[in-house]
Amino acid sequence: MPGMTNRPSSWPRRPVRKRPRSPDHITGRAKRTLARGAGLALYGRKLWETMSSHWPTADQQPGATPAQIEFARRWRDMPKVVFSSTTSAVDWNARLVTGDAVTEITRLKTEDGGPMDVAGATLAAAAMRAGLIDEYAIVTHPVLVGGGTPFFTALDNWVNLNLVETRTFPDGVLLTRYETRR
């Protein structure tokens, strides 16, 4: 809830839970993507490495929930762009961009391709500072983290938003979507 995109690196990977996950548990990124109907996913290197190490085969794992199976299949099929100056190759229906992210995102926005999901703190921060975000889909988990990577970057100006949707999931996760007021 404190506006962080992840936990501090010194913390364990999974927090101790007081209650079991609901049968439809799925990650915040998956909930956001399924809710928005994005047609293209844009990833920074770190998040790409995380996503590409799990989702290609997540639907084949024992105990995979219907929501996880649906997202895994959608993730594999969805076109993806990975922004990195250190990665040399990508797979799973992705292409690599090693140049300026803001220039490429600006170019992609001029194409008629539908909504894009910008993912990864550094990539999202660059897009926010450049004014390229049309909609913010924020997933709030019922946990206090107390540190980590801030969700929002420092901006030169206020960005006014209009509330588009609020949705509560059975596991207590809240999705809020806002449009950028232009």
Buried (B, 14 or more C-beta within 10 A) or exposed (E): EEEBBBBEEEEEEEEEEEEEEBEEBBBBBBBBBBBBEBEBBBBBBBBBBBBBEBBBEBBEEEEBBEBBBBBBEBBBEBBBBBBBEEEEEBEBEBEBBEEEBBEBBBEBEEEEEEEBBBBBBBBBBBBBBEBBBEBBBBBBBEEEBEEBBEBBEEEEEEBEBEEEEEEEBEBEBBBBBBBBEE
